[in-house]
């Protein structure tokens, strides 16, 4: 199973972002991007990659412990940008130091459970939510990133850590997107 730990935005936060993304989709060239669906919007905390079934119970136990060690915190979807001309993303504001610690705990839990965590070299945690991927090298994403810069969603309280399973797009089906399934979640705090 291809797994990752994540924070899932609240339904109102998703609705606000969907309205903003609708405006981005009206920009020239938007039809050449592969847009992520709102049911796939999440903030990845730790990516585990392929995890053997026999490691799942230990991983779940470790993530439950990690969740209980971190209190709920405030977050909102705000701003955005691009990774070169490959990805357009929405950012986050709020208690990001708390979110970084939760991400560190989720990654450490994966390592302790014997799961190979994909990030072998240290990279600073950059919370983002992927909105679109570029399918061509000829489309510049600067206008899409600029469209997200001033976005500020309504804050919500992050109350759980989720373990997600990623199902790849269906091969040979045009427009097929990855599908994400929540396998388990744990409340933050005691």
N, C-alpha and C positions, 0 to 999 in steps of 0.2 A: 504494500500500500504506500502511496506517495502522500506524506503527511507534513503538516506544519501547524505551529501554534499561532493563534491570531486573536485580535480584538475586533469584534464586529460592531460597526456603528449602529446607533439606535435607528428605528424606523423613521422618525422625523428628520434625523440627520441625512438619511439616505434620500428622502423625498426632496429636501432642499438641494442636495447635490445633483439630483436628477434634473431639477429645473435649470440649474447652471449648465449642466452638460448638454441639455437640449439647445441652449444658445450656442455652445461650441460647435455642435453638429450642423449649425446653419452657416458656419464659416466656409469659404472656398477651400476645396480639397478635403473636406471632412469625410466625404464618401470614400476616400482612398485610405482611411485609417480603419483599423480593426478595433472597434469600441468594446470595452468590457461591459457586461450587463450589471445592472444594479444588484442582482442576487449574488454577484461575485465580488462585490466591494468589501474589502477588509484591510486591516493593517496587520501585516505579517510580523510576528514577534521572533519566531525562530523557524527556519526551514530544515526539515529532517531528511527529505528525500525518501527513497524507498526504505520502508521499515518492515522487517519480518514480523509475521503475526505473533510469534512467541515473545517478541520484545514489547508488544503493545501493553500488557498489564503493568509492567514496570514503568514504562513511559507515562501511563496514565496516573500511576501512584506519585511519580515525581512531579508531574504537572499539578496534581491536586495539592501537594505540599507547597509548591511555588505560589499557587493562587492564594492559599491561606496566609502566606507570609506578607502579602501586599494588600494594602487597604484600597478600597474603591477610590477613584480619582476622576477629576474633571478633564474633559477633552472636547475639542470641536474640530471639525474639518474646516481648514482655512488655508488660503493661499494655494499655490501650486507651482508647477514648473515642468521641466522636461529633462530627461536624461539624453543628452546630445539630441539627435533627431530620430531617436528610437521610441521613446515612451513619453506620454503626457501623464502627469500625476497631480493629485490633490494632496495637500500637506495637512499638518495637524498643529494645533496650538493648545496650550493648557499645561497640565502638569507632566511635561515631557520627561523630566528627570525621573519621575515615578514610572513612566512607561518604559524608559530605558532599563531601569532596574528589573522590571517585570520581564522584559525581553532577555536580559542577561540570565535571569533565573530559569526561563523557559529553555534557553540554549544549554545552560549547565545541567538542567534536568535531563535533557536529551543525551548529553554526553555520559552522565552517570547511569542512565538506563542502557547504555551500550549502543545507542543510536548514533550513527555517523552524522554529525551536523555539517551541513554543506559549507559553512564559512570557516575554512581552515585557518585563514589569516584574519587577524583582527581588522574589522572595519567599523567605524563609528555607526551606531544605529541611526538610521534616517527614516522616521515613520512617514510612510506615504501610501497612497491608495492609487493603484494603476487605473487610469481612465481609458487610455487608447494606446495601441501599438502601431508603429508606422510600417506599412507593407511595402514601401518604396523608398529608395534613397533620394528621390528627387523632390520630395515634399518636405518643406521646412516647418518645424513645429513651433517656432517662436510665436506666431499669432495665437495658437492654442494655449501655450503656456501663459502668454500675456493676458488671455481671457480669464485665467484662474487666479492671477496675482492678487486681486482685490476681494476675492470671495471670502466671506466669513460666515460660517454656519453657526447655528445655535448650539451652545455647550450642552453636553449631557454627561451623566456619570457612568463611567466604565465600571461595571459590576461583576464581570466574569472574564475568565480566560477560556478560550475554546480550542479544542483539538480538531483540526479540519483535515479532510481527505480530499485530494485533488484527483479528479477524473479527467484525463486528457480529452481534447476535442476528438470527435468522431472522424477517423481518417476518410478522406475522399468526399466529405460533405462540406460544400461551400458555406462559409460563414459559421461553421461549428465552433463553439467556444468551450473552454474548460468548464467543468461543473464542479462545484465545491459542496461537500457534505459535512455537516457538523457531526462528528462522532461522539463527542462528549464535551461538557463544560463544567467549570467549577467556579463557585462564587469567590470573589476576592474578599480577603479579610477573614476573621474568625466568626 
